């Protein structure tokens, strides 16, 4: 029997063929073009639409009314484990003015309500655009709306909590042209959701020049994500030119300030593996984060169709296993754990297998 953490790593890197099943959202700000798989006590956001999925040894088959993950063998495929797909009842509803709830927010993982509050980014139509991102593609396809109003999100959150037992919320944003980088709008929407539901809330933003702007989130937000993406500055310059313009020390200062506000293990940073960096840079960078009380949310590159990296290849499962093993040891030594986190990607766990290695 394959270990859950090994299977999850394989699926995150290789994807799975899902004939006849819903393949999940196409675009968005985070790792899109995947479906949520529940198995073995974990959840995985598995690529289902990218080019490499057709080459994956993994597929999903229906078996006596249940679904099973299969792995190709020489003869017939081998049954690995049963799998479930979370089905959100709230996503079938509409607002009074006729906007489907699924255009306002979606179920991520097993129990997280997630949305991009502002679905546009100041860098999108510029040379500074992040190459891995697909934030405006879902807007272009009509799968979402450009700006979610606080009252709309509160309404959807109430329904998601009641119908689907959602236990936490993730709010992201495209970077805005204003000095606060979108933080004030995140605070406004978080306030509305918190008042309506009391749910723990996670928000993600680019560090503003004036770090005191982060303080506005204190009353309504429980955890924050400030994403460095890559510790190798030469690679980052190619990958996300807008992010490399922010000095690394400013990220460090933003993480420190945020840990001071929200506490240990309540601040995280996405780290993308497979964009040209070395294992050593990820491991050393993750050690620095853990020493600050920040959780390094390490994900394999997700080449989203329509993004500038749509033809790229994710890292191998073997490489990811090695990185996860090394970083899990560091987290253990520093007393940092996903289990201490109150809300967001770290608690959701679907896009990274690091929690499974802890």
N, C-alpha and C positions, 0 to 999 in steps of 0.2 A: 504493500500500500504506500503510495507516494505521500510524503509529508505535506501537510497543508501549506506551510510556508514555501516549500519548493515548488508546488503546483501553482501557487499564486504568483510567484516570481516568473515562472514560465509563461503563464497566461498574460501577465502585464507586458512582457517583452515580445511574445510571439502572436498574441491574439487568439481568437477562436472563430471558426466558421459556424454561423448560426442560421442554417437554411430555414426559411419560412418564419423566422422570429423577428420581432422588432429590433432593429440594430442600434437604437438609441439616438441621441441628438447629434446633429452633423457638425455644428459650429459652436462657438462660445469662447470664454476667456480661459478656462482651465483645460485639462486633458479631455477633449470631446471625442466624438466618433467612436464611442464605446458603449457597452451595455453593462449594467450592474449584475454581478453574479454572487449569489450567497451560497457558500459551501463550507463544510468543516469548521463552523464557528467563526468564519471570517467573511469579508466582503471584498470584491475586486471589481474595479472599473476596467473591463477587458476590451481591448481594441477589437472592433467588429467591422470597420469600414475602410481601414487603411490598406494600401497596396499589398503589404506583406502578409495580410491575414489569409489570403488564398493559399499561401505556402505553409501555414501553420499545421502541425500534426494534430492540433486539437479541434474538436467540433462538438456540437451539442446535438443529441438525438433524443427523440421522445420514446419513452419506455413505460408501457402500462400506465399512461396518464401522468407519469413523472418525466422530468428531464434529467439526462445523464451526460456528464462530460466524457467524451471518448478520446482516446489517443490512437492514431493510426499504427497498425502493426503490419507485418508481412502479409498475414491473411486478413481476417476481419479485425476491426478496431477493438482495442482493449477498453473496457469500462473502468473509468477512474473513480468517479464519485457522483452522487446525485447532486443536482444544482437547482436552486430556486431563483426566480427573478422577481424582485419586489414590484408590486403593482400598486400605484398610488391612486386611490379613489378620488382625492381632491382634484387631481389633474383633469377630470372629466367635467368639472363645474365651470360656470362663467360668472363674471361680475354683472351687476345690474345693467351696465351699459354695453354688455355683450362681448367683453374681452375674455377669451378662454383663460382659465387659471394657469394652464401650462405655458402660456406666453409670458406670465408674470414670474413664476417660480416653479422649480422642479424638485422631485425627490432625488437626493443623491445618497448613495450607499443604502443602508438599511433604514435610517431614521433621521436624516438631515435634510432640511428644507434649504435649497440654495438658489441664488439668483445673482445676476449682474445688474446692479441698480441703474447704472448708466452704461448702455450698450455701445457707446462710441468712445473712441480714444483719440486724443490729440495727436498721437504719433502715427495713426493708421495710414493716412495717405502721404506719408513723408518717408525719406530714407532712414528715419530713426525707428521705424516700426520693428517690433520684436518678431523675429522670423518664425517662432513656434506658435504664435498666437492666431486665433481665428475669431476674435471677439465680434467683428462686424459682419462675419459671414452668416451667422444665424439671424441677424437683423435683415440682411439682404434677402434671405430666403423666406422671410415672413414668419419665422418660427418664434419670434419674440417681438417686444416693443422697445423703442429707443430709451425710454425713461420710465421706470416704475415709480408710481406715486406712493408716498408713505401709507396712505389709507388703503391702497390696493394691496400692498404687501401685508398689512395688518389683517385684512380680510382673508387673504389666502393662508396666512399663517394660522389663523383661528381654525380654518377648515382642515388644514394639514395636521394640526395637533389633535383635533376631534376625530377625524376619520382615519388617519394613518399613524397615529401615535408618534408623530415627529417629536424628537426630544431636544433638538438644537438647530441653529440657523447659521448659514454662511452667506455673507453679503460681499460681493466683489464690485469693482468699478473699473471702467476704462479711466485712464488718467485724464483729468480735466485741465483746461488752460489756466484755471484759477490757482493762486499760490497755495491753497490748501490741498491741491491735487485730487479733490473729490471727497475729502474727509468730512467736510461739513454736511454734505448730502448723505453720506453713510450714517452720520450721527442722527440726522433727521429721521431716516428710515428705520434705524435701529430703535430709536425712541418709540416710534409708533408700534413696532412689533413687540417691544418689551412691555409697553403699557397694555397691549391687547392680550398678550399670551404669557408673559413672564418667562419665556424660554431663554436659555443661554444663547448668546449671539457672538459670532466671529466675523470680523471684517478684515479686508485686505486692501492695502494701498501702497503707493510709492511714497518713500519718505519725503515729507515737505522740507523746504529749505529751513523754515522756522519750526523747529521740533516741538515747541510748546503747543502747536496746533493739534498735536496728537491728544492733548489733555482733554479736549472737548468730548472725547469718546468715553471717558471714565464712567459717567453715570449710566449709560445704556448698553455698553459693550463688555463682554467677558474675556475675549481673547482676540489677538490681532495677528495678521500675517504680513510681514515686510520681506518681500522676496528678492533675494540676490541673484537667483537662478544659476549662477556659475561663479566659482572663486577664481578662475583663471581669467585675468583681465583682458588678455589678448583674444581669447575665445569669446568672451562677453562682448567685446567690441564688434565682432562679426555677428553674434547672435542677437544682441539687444543693444544697439548703439545708444539709445536713450538712457539705459541703465548704467553704462560705463561712464557717462558724463557725471554721474553722482559719485564723488570720491568714496572709496571703500570705508574710510573712517567715518563718513557720515552715516553709512548703514550701521556700523558698530554703535555709534552714538544713538541712533534711532532705536536699535534693539535694546540698548541699556536703559534708555528713558522709558521704553514700553514695558520692560520687565519691572522697572520701578513702579509703574502704574498698575499693571495687571498681575504681576507676580511670576514666580518661576513656573516654567512649563506652559505658560499661557501666551507665549509669543513664539511664532514659528517662521521659518523661511523655506520656500520651495527651493530645491536644488535639483537641477535637471542633469541626469547622467546620459552620456552618449552624444555630446555635441562637440567633442574634440578635446575635452579636458583629460587629465590623468586621474587614476584612482587616488593617488597621493593627494591631489588638490582637494578632492571631495572629502577624504578622510581628515585631512588637516583642517579644512574649513568647518567640517562638522564638529570637530573637537573644540574649535574656537567658539562656535555657537553654543555647544553644550556647557562650556565653562561659564558662559554668560547667562545660562538658564533658558536658552532658546532651543526649540526643537527643530532639528534639520529634517525637513520633510522631503526625503530623497525619492524622486520618481524617474523611471526610465523615460527617455524622449518619446513623446507620442506624436508621430508625424500625421497631422490632421489634414485630410483632403481639402485643398483650397488654400492652405497656409503656405508660406514660403519654403517650409521644410517638408512638404507633402511627400517628396520622393526619398527622404532620408531613411536610414535604417536604424531601428532601436538597438541599444546595447544587447549583448548576449545574456541569457539567464545566468550563465556561469559567472560573468563579470558582476552582475547585480548581486548575486548571492554573496560573493566575496566582500563587496562594499557593505552590504547590509550586516554581515557577520562582524566586520571590523567596527562599524559605527555603533551597532547594538552594544558592543563591549564598552565603548566610550560612554554611551548613555548610562549604562549600568554603573560605571565608575563615578559618574558625575551626579547620579541621582535624578536624571532626567527621564521621564517616561510618558508615553502617550496616555497612560491610565490616569495621570494627574490632570490632563487637559480637559477643560469644560465644554468646548464647542469648536466646530469647524473641521477643516481637513484632517487635522491630527486625530481628532476623535472619530471622524467618519472612517478613516483608514483605507478607503477604497482604491486610491490612486498610488499608494506606496505599500510595499510589504515590510517596511522597517519595523513596524509595530509587531509583526508576526515573528520577527527574529529577536525581539527584546527578551 
